């Protein structure tokens, strides 16, 4: 049986915090959308064992 986790997306450059996702892929889509739209560094956090744990981080995009 797979364990269900909650995910949030947090921006490192502004005050953006997403609503809670129950699917990691949906959280990744939200992370990519915010990062590419705003060119910000964004991370995904998973609620595990009563605390939020960093899953992945996407650094901001630099235009040359």
N, C-alpha and C positions, 0 to 999 in steps of 0.2 A: 504494500500500500504506500503510495507516495504521499509525502507530507505537504500540506498547503502552506504557502508563505505569503505574506503581504509585502508589497514593494512600493517604494516611493522614489520619486526623482527629485533631486535637489541641485540647484544651480550654485556654483562656487563664486559666480560673479555678480549675482543679483539676489533678490529675496524670493525667487520662485521656488515653490515646493508644490509638487503635483498632488492630486488626490491619490488615494490608495488603490493600487492595482493588485489583482489576485493572480496575475500572469506575468512572468518575467519578460516575455516577448512584447507585451503591451507596454511595459515600462521602458524597454529598449527603444520602441518606436517613439515614445514621448521624449526620451532623452535625446534621440537623434533629431527630432523636430525642433526642440528648443535650442539645441546646440547649433544647428545649421541656420536657424532663423535669426538668432541673436549673436552668433559667433562666440558663445560662452563655453566655459568648462562645466560639464554637468556630470553628476554621479548618480548611480542607482544604489539604493539601500534596501536590504531585506530584513524583515522583522523575524528574528530567530532567537529562541530561548529567552524571551523577555527583553531583548535589546535590538537596536538597529545596527546592522553589520554592512560595511561597504562591500558591494558586489563587483562593480566595475565603474570606471571613470573615463570620460571622453574629454580630452583637453580641447580648448577652444580652437577654432579654425582661424588660420592667419591668411589673409589675402595678400598676394605679392603684387 
